[in-house]
């Protein structure tokens, strides 16, 4: 069977010089996928110069195109985001907007470029808003062509208000979070494998028909 590829777009506002709670939780998902022989990669968006806009390449040093190439090669794409004021991060919004800007591209069947790719979301924080942010991310991915399996929103927020973040407290030992990590990993994996063998039929969803 062809090797699957999973990509996490980590929308932490921190660069790679700082520990990322979102990356730590994302890695739990990737550990499971790697145990199933999936090739994995995390891209820390804060390390790239990503322009605002709704296009594949905004020019003037825009580094989104090299990230988009990784998206096109991936079978599983997961957005990882921290919560700020109960919302997904500004970088998560930019990533979804830039993905949307290329949704008019087509795959080899003439479908939207994201067809037969599987999406999910990882969220960390120490405040409310995880389900709201998950709904926003997952709807955005679904609208542009990604398939969203059940239970693919793994998150940890701890107690509401200032307090320990994922790596600081009980996050790694939280049974609810661990279960959702497992469901996210295996449900994206199952569908990605399925689409490798049986892609979504082109009839009825060709962009240019």
C-alpha positions, -999 to 999 in steps of 0.1 A, spaced: 0 0 0 12 35 -8 27 54 22 4 80 36 15 115 46 2 136 75 9 173 79 2 195 109 0 232 104 9 245 138 -6 280 141 11 288 174 21 324 177 55 313 190 85 306 168 104 273 171 127 289 197 99 286 222 81 254 234 46 251 219 18 234 238 0 230 205 29 212 190 32 189 221 -4 178 218 -1 175 180 29 152 184 7 128 204 -14 124 173 16 120 151 31 94 174 1 72 167 2 78 130 39 71 128 33 38 146 11 30 116 39 38 91 25 72 81 51 99 71 45 130 93 56 166 95 48 196 116 51 231 100 54 260 125 37 288 106 52 315 128 86 306 112 74 316 77 66 349 61 30 344 52 12 373 35 -25 381 40 -47 374 10 -68 349 -9 -43 336 -35 -18 308 -38 11 332 -41 10 368 -29 45 376 -42 70 399 -25 87 371 -5 55 353 4 65 318 17 31 303 17 37 285 -17 62 262 -1 38 253 26 10 248 1 32 223 -18 34 202 14 -4 204 17 -9 191 -18 13 161 -10 -4 153 22 -33 128 27 -41 141 62 -40 178 71 -45 189 107 -47 225 119 -31 230 153 -41 262 171 -39 277 206 -68 296 220 -67 334 225 -97 352 239 -117 320 231 -108 320 194 -84 302 171 -52 320 166 -48 347 139 -23 324 121 -49 297 120 -73 321 103 -46 332 78 -38 295 70 -75 287 63 -78 319 42 -47 309 22 -60 273 17 -93 288 5 -74 309 -20 -63 278 -38 -96 259 -36 -102 266 -73 -73 243 -82 -81 208 -93 -67 173 -88 -61 148 -115 -99 140 -116 -109 176 -120 -122 179 -85 -112 206 -59 -75 201 -50 -85 191 -14 -108 163 -24 -98 129 -9 -77 146 18 -88 142 54 -88 171 79 -87 175 117 -79 200 144 -58 201 176 -64 229 201 -47 239 234 -52 267 259 -63 275 294 -96 291 286 -129 283 271 -135 281 234 -122 248 221 -154 236 206 -161 269 190 -126 271 175 -129 234 163 -163 241 147 -147 271 128 -117 252 116 -135 220 107 -162 238 88 -136 258 69 -117 227 59 -150 209 49 -162 238 28 -131 238 6 -131 200 0 -115 182 29 -134 152 44 -140 155 81 -143 122 99 -161 119 133 -144 130 165 -113 147 150 -111 176 174 -85 168 201 -81 195 227 -70 204 262 -80 236 279 -77 228 316 -96 249 340 -111 282 327 -90 312 335 -52 317 340 -35 285 349 -13 256 336 -11 250 299 -9 215 283 27 207 291 26 224 325 -1 205 343 -22 174 339 -28 178 302 -7 148 291 -25 125 316 -61 137 309 -81 107 298 -106 127 278 -78 144 258 -59 111 253 -90 94 240 -97 123 215 -61 121 204 -66 84 196 -99 90 178 -84 119 158 -54 98 147 -72 66 138 -103 82 122 -82 104 99 -60 73 91 -89 50 83 -105 75 58 -72 84 43 -65 47 36 -99 43 22 -96 72 -2 -62 58 -15 -81 27 -26 -115 43 -35 -114 80 -41 -146 101 -42 -162 97 -76 -158 126 -99 -194 126 -111 -213 156 -98 -184 175 -83 -160 185 -111 -152 222 -108 -152 230 -144 -182 210 -157 
